[in-house]
Amino acid sequence: MLQVYLSLLDTQAEKDKFIQVYEAYRDLMFYIARRYLAGDADREIAVDGALHALLGVLESLDDPFSTKTKNLVALITRNKCIDVLRRRGGASEESWEESGGEETLPAKAPDAAADDLSLAIRSLRETSQDVLILRYYYGYSAAEIGKILGIGRDAARKRLERAKKELKEMLEGDV
């Protein structure tokens, strides 16, 4: 399977980086897929989709072994699992959120205000968390977020808009 992905890359540096990411997180990706998908075929489809999405953002990964990269891989894999479930008619957004998921926020925030913000973000719906994390933690544009999540640029912008509004209302309600 790895050779197929490598054939889609141009430079040896890209291939080396993808191999590092693949070897470091393949087991994590299948672990996430096993948590949410019953069949082996569905798991393969989800992991394959996640690997394809990673090809699209490979150049933005500074360190293949960083926590940031691991969290991004987990987030992308989880979303590809959701896509498979939706296509199969097996889950709604609400049932997915109730089932839990991989941690996608940084483990430590630098100060108390960031801790409060991190807690507020964690209390949002997962779709809102994902777009906020991808935009403000990873620095992806709406077009890149759309590519990662398998939605259009305009849909990604709308999700960002809604997530920011939801977060603002939540934070203002606490004041």
Stockholm file with secondary structure:
# STOCKHOLM 1.0

chainA/1-175         MLQVYLSLLDTQAEKDKFIQVYEAYRDLMFYIARRYLAGDADREIAVDGALHALLGVLESLDDPFSTKTKNLVALITRNKCIDVLRRRGGASEESWEESGGEETLPAKAPDAAADDLSLAIRSLRETSQDVLILRYYYGYSAAEIGKILGIGRDAARKRLERAKKELKEMLEGDV
#=GR chainA/1-175 SS CHHHHHHTCCSHHHHHHHHHHHHHHHHHHHHHHHHHCCSHHHHHHHHHHHHHHHHHHGGGCSCTTSHHHHHHHHHHHHHHHHHHHHHHTCCCHHHHHHHCCCCCSCSCCSSHHHHHHHHHHHTSCHHHHHHHIIIIISCCCHHHHHHHHTSCHHHHHHHHHHHHHHHHHHHHHHC
#=GC SS_cons         CHHHHHHTCCSHHHHHHHHHHHHHHHHHHHHHHHHHCCSHHHHHHHHHHHHHHHHHHGGGCSCTTSHHHHHHHHHHHHHHHHHHHHHHTCCCHHHHHHHCCCCCSCSCCSSHHHHHHHHHHHTSCHHHHHHHIIIIISCCCHHHHHHHHTSCHHHHHHHHHHHHHHHHHHHHHHC
//
